[in-house]
Amino acid sequence: MSRPLADSVATPQLDKAKLPIGGFARQRVAAIARNAFREAVRDRVLYNLVVFALLLIAGAIFLGELSGGQEAKILVDLGLSAILLFGVLIAIFVGVGLVYKELERRTLYAILSKPIGRGEFLLGKYLGLSLTLLVNVVVMGLGLSAAVVYVKRGWDPLVIHIWPAILLIYVELTILTAVAMLFSSFSSPALSALLSFFVFVIGHFNSDLKMLSQTSARTATSWIFAGLYYVLPNLMNYNAISGAAHGISPTPISLFTAVAYGAIYVSVLLAGATLIFRRKNLK
Amino acid sequence: MPTVIEIDRLTKEYEAGFLRKRKTRALDTLSLKVEKGQIFGFLGANGAGKTTTLKLLMRLIYPTSGTARILGRDIGDISMHARIGYLPENPYFYDYLTAREFLSYCGQLFGQKHSTRASRTEALLTRVSLEKKSWDLQLRKFSKGMLQRVGLAQALINDPEIVFLDEPMSGLDPVGRREVRDLIASLRAEGKTVFMCSHILSDIEVLCDSVAILKSGRLAHAGSLDELRSRETRLVEIIATDAPADALKQQLEVRATVTTTASGVRIEVSDEQEVDAVIAALRRVNGKLISIQPVRQSLEELFLD
């Protein structure tokens, strides 16, 4: 403690002329994303993998005795549903806290005073959680593949069919994360989580909304259902779980369409969240 | 010296209430100029609007009206923020990061290379006197004083031209306060401008070249420390015993404040010329003179009046 404070420190190699543009903006977003990933890891978000592993082990041991030769199908069905469920919980509950926690703990002050756009900050946080979810689903997918090989006592084509379904689950989770982030940009975490969960549930019944809008007798009701159909994400596009359990994979075109739809939907949601967050006065 | 901070009629209003919205003015048409190379003290009681001003300059909140320019650029210009540093009040940082990781993260946000970040992080942690054994501890284990030091280090990570410090001495012990005072003085020696908010007058009196005093969101005084001191009125305090206050008041031929104390009376006059008249009055009531001393009105009284 006795060291003099007034020692001079070398000037960092900082090219001030290049600061706000191009590669540097990418570098800032990547830094924020890496930090958000590190936060999730250190906050023990990935501990859900342990629960998933236990579930798989229990499933692999008991299914063989109970399911009369259908154990691999049931295991894939159960495993993929668990990947979706765990992912949804992380996407919603971590997603609604991504920015709120920083506002509440005031960690944002020191960061946003630096040359960082609020949109860059949101994008970085979003990508950080998306990376967490990616690691999560990939590790779970590998575990599920190993469990299938174990119950079939060897290689089985079902292992191949798991992965397109996992890709679709992942895209669905990235959409839900963006939904959670948009809601949390203007409402409390509890309400945001509730609304995001509604979007998840209704998104899986999207085609029913269209049908309701067509069959509804009153014009106003019909418009409301039609509006919800067009505004809410169609998450049925991402449900390939039962197909995978029966050894059926989505076509490359439907995969591509689902990924492209997800990318556009996420971009719109993030743009909306940025517009709201940009105008926000921090407490 | 060129002006590096220019604040022009900056105003911030908050809306309070749910059904019946009321407007509270946290900052009222603040105009200020700060010259390069100065340590500028921004004084005010709690709630006077100091932190609001800094948050406006850091674009954490947006003004209701008015403008501000730093280094000749509007505060909304993101690239300008690469040339300044900011220590928030009661700094809160990511508690899952270590001090070294946090500073390295801040360096990344300025586009610094890995090797630069590593060396600069170590140099700054040394400069703010954070013990080496704490460098790799998670910030959740840090005391308030240690966090304040990390806060100072992150404010300097980009070698800023202007450093904004919100209550930089808060949470520090006496040794820490002296060290931070030396650090701020050394920033001026390096040619940096320091804009420092505080409600602790002694720190401002020791360090600052210029001062602005904020009261209830409005600028009450501004100028160099010498200018402000020249406004000070010189009072003279006379202490006496065995002089009944009522009798003394009748004998006094000049305007003076007479207060009864436990040991006698305290007489205050605003001009040295009037001391003789007080002594004469004391003689007439057979009082005993104990002491005569000038009382300089300090910055504190300017701050409070």
Interface residues (C-beta under 8 A of the other chain):
Chain A: M1 R3 P4 L5 A6 D7 S8 V9 A10 T11 P12 Q13 L14 D15 K16 K18 L19 P20 F24 Q27 R28 A31 I32 N35 R38 E39 R42 D43 R105 R106 T107 L108 Y109 A110 I111 L112 S113 K114 P115 I116 G117 R279 N281 L282
Chain B: K55 M58 R59 L60 I61 Y62 I78 S79 M80 H81 A82 R83 I84 Y86 L87 P88 N90 P91 Y92 F93 Y94 Y96 L97 Y105 C106 G107 Q108 L109 F110 G111 Q112 K113 T116 R117 S119 R120 A123 L124 T126 R127 V128 S129 E131 G151 Q154 A155 L156 I157 N158 D159 V175 E179 V180 D182 L183 A185 S186 A189 E190
